[in-house]
Amino acid sequence: MRLDPFAGAYLSDPAHVWRRLLDESGGVRHDDELGLWLITRHADVRRALGDVATFGNALTLAPVYDVCPEAMGIVARIDAPPTTAAADPPVHPRTRRALRATFANTPERVEHRYGAIVRRRVDELVSRLVARAGGRADLVAEFTTELPLLVVLDILGVPAEDVGRVRAWADGQIALIWGRPEPAEQVRLARGLLEFWRYCQDLVAARLDGGRYGDDYVGQLLAHRDGDDEVLTVAEVSSIVFNLLVAGHETTAGLLAHALDQALSCPDRWREIGADPQCVPAFLTETLRFAPAIDGWLRVTRRPVTLGGVTVPAGARCLLLIGAANRDPAVFARPEQFDPRRPDADGHVSFGHGPHFCIGAALARLEAQVALTRLAEAIPGLRLAAGHRRSYKANVAFRAHRSLPVVVDVAVSSGAPAAPVAG
């Protein structure tokens, strides 16, 4: 079976495609039309994520299609050095040390440093939804994309008036790299990406020129650098900000949308979350396994490697199908069943594995946990609008909902969620 991430079944039921690929490919196969090696088995995906000597990151942020010359000329002007997702040793270990030293990446540190920001932003958005009582809303547009973006902008110290621009730039980067836009759209998105990079450079430069770094994350990075280019260069600080302004909210937005989709698809699940907030962490872990926000990730082989009896040559671009790996029956019992009580859900690879494990995993979990708990408490009658059909944006990496229309019913008690309404 071939993989078409831009059309057909993959935009409505990717799990069907993952299942077929797991059954038919033996775990590794070359997709001639995409020009990518598809890796689907859990053991192979986990190895590729962790084995940086064999699987490099240099092309992780390179588009998967032929970019038109005009757009490519614009992208070539973006001189952001690789620091995180696209970096390999020796650069990545050094920049990763800076991230670990400055960005809260354990539950305790995240709660201490960012907990108040998360709760304030959740309360603001929940209150706005409650004010829509009796009406309808789109949770994607009005909640799941808003919350993580507002949180990361607060953490980084980005001015509130720039929210709209940053969201548009981040969405554009994802569409340009992992989508398949038409040439005219490629040019528009490339111009936006260049503007985005210059914005991040200006943000960092303003702190340096002012002589006072501030207490936000940009300031903490500059303080950690302390003028030493062997720790981080100024361009690398700008590049980290550039990457965090995308990775810091898009993946969390996806996790939150998938979690709400799964919870609201079954009234019993939503009722349980409202009655017992202690069940939310396990619910989120199963969401990460069952419906990852990033279901495909790119690597390039640095040397020949044999996986599942198939030899992949050096210099080959590989698409690690995280969504398929999370449904591998060799690792997960009843993989097609969403079961928050399953004992094996922690085996998912949705946050990656090894040196590139997601630095923001603990923050993403906190945001999603607080959001689900507060929403279920404030709007126990929240329910999906009848007739809604699940659909995702065309993308080879990010599994993003197009919409999540709901009815906002605050009158329903937590003990008896209402049935979906017509329309």
Steps between C-alpha positions, in 0.01 A plus 500: 500500500634846412482793738336823388507740796334777299176337383253219548473276803803649673309824558210333679614157621880478516479195727362298209811585299733425792336161549537409133864610496576298813335194346648531153841664516685282745591821679721665235429590138582769247220725378598598146254786468601667825865411450518390864569178685205424728585351839200374694590241765539621856847350552631651176348844560635505854846405374494766229400766753777406740789398271640838398815343357293321236197727461586866459286812537651725233196469270230489768388854416543467123176486296390159373414634152679704232477864603467750214816704428355833616396360838830314537688825437312663787554206736873507420517843663398353836836445669370342820763254630374151594452472876222254584301279263736541204829483691745212522806450723706687602258796473195327643653377828626853571173677422305228681705568813397863479135400466518263797662769711244769418168342402298323770474139384387298802149502652626666817695774322218560251245538777723737694601717206204489263202370701354843579526608135322185381215531751445868431477444124276193540263693727480787251410272210258285701322814620469618142343168401261505798381841382386327181252289701224360281694569184761327290875531478793351314740367761789495251471867409391624842684280748749234394709724272464803727611354832846363415587802290410746776696294754817480290483870417472578871797274574714656226394856576351567157267804490131408514423711193716265291288190565326512162822543303680221683209261449488574127877461464506172693210354301674611183826328593321170557313530171816593307722224638265208558208588274481525121390855407474630145793713369332837561417394856857374548628848421256664742587255777874534437475878534315451826766261626773754423301766687461257790876438520577871490240559771680248726835664427358842586346365822839377620687806374268731693591324825870530424472865406300578811767360728237330719401150398182472709355203688328325210646210305679710240673681784587172669661370180708816465600485866602136458706597195666778701677633192673168427459378140629157602187461713259653247540757228252785470375343176444171684296678768286648222471157338385337825233769537406446134451128560321532835246741357387216274576180692398662829136524403409305185562157653320587823208638301482166321512300825222712648278471192546123482430464872180705481393311189541165677338624821197661337447214255382291794280668765617250762858615455411867543290418806787303653746785447261740671438261791859384548778737384755242619421296188620775266876415493429142386243629251761731347760224481258284304415797277869541423518135398173480313503837321843669500520867405806417290441169325795513260853632542792525262854365526781440248729198519865584558608145408331185369274335757301177501156503663263203492718328244493800264814704434449875472790672320700793631360843417139377493220715639280302737152575629460353847129426532449563869126445469558153357766416760251588775258244354756218466337181636845369595505764775140601573214263579184580303676798336187623317311541828516830692543387860625749762543214745734297281831416675716537188413854386830640631676318218391764248764699312294816451754717681787334319777295655866548584700824467218681320224411750261796511631761745146632549329169580433584864363844409272350235363250751437773758317722252281217378428371850399840636295575187301177505440517875380862499283456190329188635437676831365820342304351208393144586246514218758585234439273201594459139256648252298229328609417150864601548743289303860481602740655246867592516721748319707359213844451649768234512595564863237687703160340563295817553120517515335740261226569752328364809148650511321471834185603681576697818242380754580616853158405635560124490612351830824305515306183571307487172653634178246582234474319170624675183256743345397502139671724250 
